[in-house]
């Protein structure tokens, strides 16, 4: 997402300052990971917040007349898939430590 945004811009061209809002989505994830201390069980909540913020940015862009539905939809889907998978991975890892 970062390289794409810098190269051609997600909203408008690479010179359009509205595309900078996507860096805010990444900042939310980075800050969330540091606050959570990066345990896998808490990363799910961080990725869920990223998915929600990315979805909000996509809706704002759509309201502003820029169609980024397919592109941002794939990113939102990836955030929510990660949010769903991380707690399961933490549970599987905890179960493996208890049995092994």
C-alpha positions in Angstrom: 0.0 0.0 0.0 2.8 2.4 0.8 4.7 1.9 -2.4 1.5 2.1 -4.5 0.6 5.3 -2.7 4.0 6.9 -3.2 4.2 5.8 -6.9 0.8 6.6 -8.3 -1.4 7.6 -5.4 -4.5 5.7 -4.3 -6.8 8.8 -4.3 -6.0 10.8 -7.4 -2.4 11.1 -8.4 0.8 10.7 -6.4 0.8 14.5 -5.8 -2.7 14.4 -4.3 -2.4 15.1 -0.5 -5.6 13.2 0.2 -3.7 10.0 -0.3 -1.6 10.7 2.7 -4.5 9.6 4.9 -3.6 6.0 4.1 -0.4 6.5 6.0 -2.5 7.2 9.0 -4.0 3.7 8.7 -0.5 2.3 8.9 0.4 4.6 11.8 -2.6 3.2 13.7 -1.3 -0.3 13.2 2.3 0.6 14.3 1.1 2.4 17.4 -1.3 -0.4 18.2 1.4 -3.0 17.9 3.6 -1.1 20.3 0.8 -0.6 22.8 -0.2 -4.2 22.7 3.3 -5.3 23.2 2.9 -7.5 20.1 1.4 -10.6 21.6 -0.5 -12.5 18.9 -3.7 -12.5 20.9 -3.9 -8.7 21.0 -2.8 -8.2 17.4 -6.2 -9.3 16.3 -7.7 -6.2 17.9 -5.1 -4.0 16.3 -5.7 -5.4 12.9 -9.4 -5.0 13.4 -8.9 -1.3 14.1 -6.8 -1.0 11.0 -9.5 -2.6 8.9 -12.1 -0.3 10.4 -10.0 2.8 9.8 -9.1 1.7 6.2 -12.8 1.1 5.6 -13.6 4.6 6.9 -11.0 6.1 4.5 -12.5 4.2 1.6 -16.0 5.4 2.4 -14.7 9.0 2.7 -12.9 8.7 -0.7 -16.1 7.2 -2.3 -18.2 10.1 -0.9 -15.5 12.5 -2.3 -16.0 11.0 -5.8 -13.0 8.7 -6.0 -13.8 5.0 -6.6 -11.2 3.0 -4.8 -13.6 0.2 -3.8 -11.8 -2.8 -5.3 -8.3 -1.7 -4.2 -9.2 -0.6 -0.7 -11.6 -3.5 -0.3 -8.8 -5.9 -0.8 -6.8 -4.2 1.9 -9.7 -4.0 4.3 -10.3 -7.7 3.7 -6.7 -8.5 4.4 -6.8 -6.5 7.7 -10.0 -8.3 8.8 -8.7 -11.7 7.8 -5.6 -11.0 9.9 -7.7 -9.8 12.8 -9.6 -13.1 12.6 -6.6 -15.3 12.3 -4.2 -13.8 15.0 -6.3 -14.8 18.0 -6.7 -18.3 16.6 -2.9 -18.6 16.1 -2.4 -17.4 19.7 -4.8 -20.0 20.9 -3.2 -22.8 18.9 0.3 -21.7 20.2 -0.9 -21.7 23.8 -2.5 -25.2 23.3 0.8 -26.5 21.8 2.8 -25.2 24.7 0.5 -26.8 27.2 0.5 -30.2 25.6 4.1 -30.3 24.3 
